[in-house]
Amino acid sequence: MEIRKFKPNQMGSVRSQISGNVVTPSKLNEETISILNERIKDEYTAHYFYRNAANWCKNMNYKKATQFFEGESNSELQHAEGLQNYMVDFNVQPTIEKTETKHEFGSLVEVINQSYLMEEDLLKKYNQSSSEIFTSDLTTFDFLQEYREIQKQAVVEYSDLLNALMLIDHNDKFQILYFEQTYF
């Protein structure tokens, strides 16, 4: 069987090479690998943040908020897994860097404020990452579209919670409890 030699196409950073009679599978370029590893770290940071938020809510007896933040924590793990699977599919071993695992809260309002800021920051990071690789790796740019959409939805969701918080007195425990029962 004869292997035809060909010029690598212009798929961006994904290129195959021929080594002897075997084609070496494509790999992502170093810039893309670095960017994706950073986003994996961010997703794990968000996971631990939400895990701590769920624990805090459970301790404070906010049952609906506990369930909500447990779901958020699980979603962040799925996002990290999706990024890692993408990298492995392109023959790259992801690097899982250390991240902050301890987060403390003083109120449900603080949890929501910090959640919004974190999700907004993640949206900015995914947008920046996408713009950095747009011309060099269109395949990964397309892959990150789902993550940009997820982050946009998260920002909108927490924005709605913040808008609802503006309707109540944050010092009134009954209003906070009503808020938690109504919006989670």
C-alpha positions, 0 to 999 in steps of 0.5 A, a space after each residue: 500500500 502506498 501512502 500519498 504525500 500531501 501538503 498540510 492543509 490550512 486548518 489553522 494550527 492543526 497539522 499532520 506530518 508524515 513520519 516514515 510510512 505513518 501519518 503523525 496525528 494532528 496536534 493543537 498549537 502551543 498558543 491554543 494549548 496554553 489558552 485551553 489549559 487556562 480555561 480548564 483552570 478557570 472552570 475548576 476554580 468556578 467548580 470549587 467556588 460553587 461547591 463552597 457556595 452550596 456548602 455555605 447555603 446548606 449550612 445556612 438552611 437555604 435549601 433551594 439555593 443549595 440545590 442551585 449551587 450544587 447544579 452550578 458546581 456540577 456544570 463547571 466540572 462538565 465544562 472542564 471535562 469538555 475542554 479536556 476531551 477536546 484537547 485529548 481528541 487533538 492528541 494533547 495532554 491537558 495540564 490541570 493547574 492548581 487553583 483556589 479551592 477555599 471560598 468564604 461567604 457572609 450572606 446570600 447576597 455576597 454569594 450572588 454578587 461574587 457569582 456574577 463577577 466570576 461569570 462575567 470574568 469568565 465570559 470576558 476570558 472566553 471572548 478574549 481567548 476566542 479572539 486570540 485564536 480566531 486567525 490561527 485556529 478556526 476549529 478551536 474558535 468554533 468549539 469555544 462558541 458553545 462556551 461563550 454562549 454558556 457564559 453569556 447565559 450565566 451572566 444573564 441569569 445572575 444579572 436577573 438575580 441581582 435585579 431581583 435583589 435590588 427589590 428587597 431590603 438585604 438586612 431583612 432576613 424574611 425578605 432574603 428568605 422570600 427571595 431565596 424561595 422565589 428565585 431559586 
